[in-house]
Amino acid sequence: MVASYYELRGPNCQAMNPPHVRIITRPTLGALTIVRGEANTGGGGRCAYTSVPVSQLLYRAQRPGSETITWEVRYQDRGRKVERVSAQITVGAANPSGTTAP
């Protein structure tokens, strides 16, 4: 998983629809997919362990190499503001079966 996004509102931690995620720069060495589902907020903050709808970016490498992917995230509660995010992904060559990495 490359990234996971959710949105909560107010002091009662009201779960909102997941933020809208749009891929800007598609990968050339693999596949980048946006998946919507349910997840947990984790253990930090006042909204710890809250079940929320999420948008997640999943990357699946098809060959070794390095590339940069870019996407945008738009939250409901932040007006029309869009966050642009980039990540550098490096994939190493797979080890042949039965060998160990040095």
Beta strands, then each sheet from edge to edge (+ up, - down):
strand 1: 3-5
strand 2: 8-9
strand 3: 14-15
strand 4: 20-25
strand 5: 30-40
strand 6: 51-61
strand 7: 65-74
strand 8: 82-91
sheet 1: 1+ 6- 5+
sheet 2: 2+ 3-
sheet 3: 4+ 7- 8+
end
